[in-house]
Amino acid sequence: MQSYKRALTIAGSDSGGGAGIQADLKTFSAIGCYGMSVITALTAQNTVAVTGIHPVPPDFITRQIDAVLTDIGADAVKIGMLHSPEVIAAVADALHRHNAVNIVLDPVMVAKSGDKLLQDDAVQALRSTLIPMADVITPNLPEAGVLLGTEITVENQMADACRDLAALGCRAVLLKGGHLGGTRSPDLLYINGDKKPIRFDAERVDTPNSHGTGCTLSSATAAYLARGNGLTEAVSQAKRYILRALTAGAGYSIGKGHGPVHHFHGFWT
């Protein structure tokens, strides 16, 4: 009997289908993994706005994690929206008990529409409880700024920010430079203890359809880790996947706001 490569996402549900759990499961499937989910919150969301958030109680989040990991297991875990300190504590405790591996943490704080997804008092819990457990964290520049208590506005600040984030205890940092503007989109991968980060540079895709980009990149990284790639290769492959998804999705129109990337660009157009 063959076995699947297994990837688990712990995140919020996006009713519009472009980000969160839905984006993660699409990405896992496109890359060839068996996807599983633990829903941390329900959001009423579309391409324009988040109109409501209904949190899942921490004990039920724990039940979901236990149900999946005691039976199926996971070769990698992607973590997205965790809205409160209690949820962060529940997820950290469950993953520790199950000896979870290849943890990719995307510290989701704000939706593409600008709506806030993380309580203020959850930031410290993220820093002290969950980041030290992560194999790689994938913040964008505003998220990194919140975690470090500083503003990151130019590329020259990114390398130092990577080192400061790694000092919180994670194995590696993938700092995304998409908020810098310009024609290029530089990301830095810093593996804790290395002298300097690895730079991944890509041409910026001119598209309104970028909803779920961060979720997709982090879940793609988790999927490639689940498939046995080393961290640097997993990030490289994930960057290639998201670039193609953005490029393929640029020609579509769905909704009135920020549309999704094309997760299944390798299968249909």
Summary of the structure (lengths in Angstrom):
residues: 269
radius of gyration: 16.9
end to end distance: 33.1
largest distance: 51.8
contacts: 955
relative contact order: 0.16
helix: 40%
strand: 22%
